């Protein structure tokens, strides 16, 4: 039962870290252009050398 004194704060800390990471990705614009990547993969990049 004493192990719960360690596991609960560790679980809460990891959950908080995950939430902060998710909010950081929202703020940095990771999810702004959801259609861009599928369209970009279809187009060939040609070098104009």
Secondary structure, 3 states (H helix, E strand, C coil): CCCHHHHHHHHHHHHHHHHHHHHHHHHCCCCCCCCHHHHHCCCCCCCCC
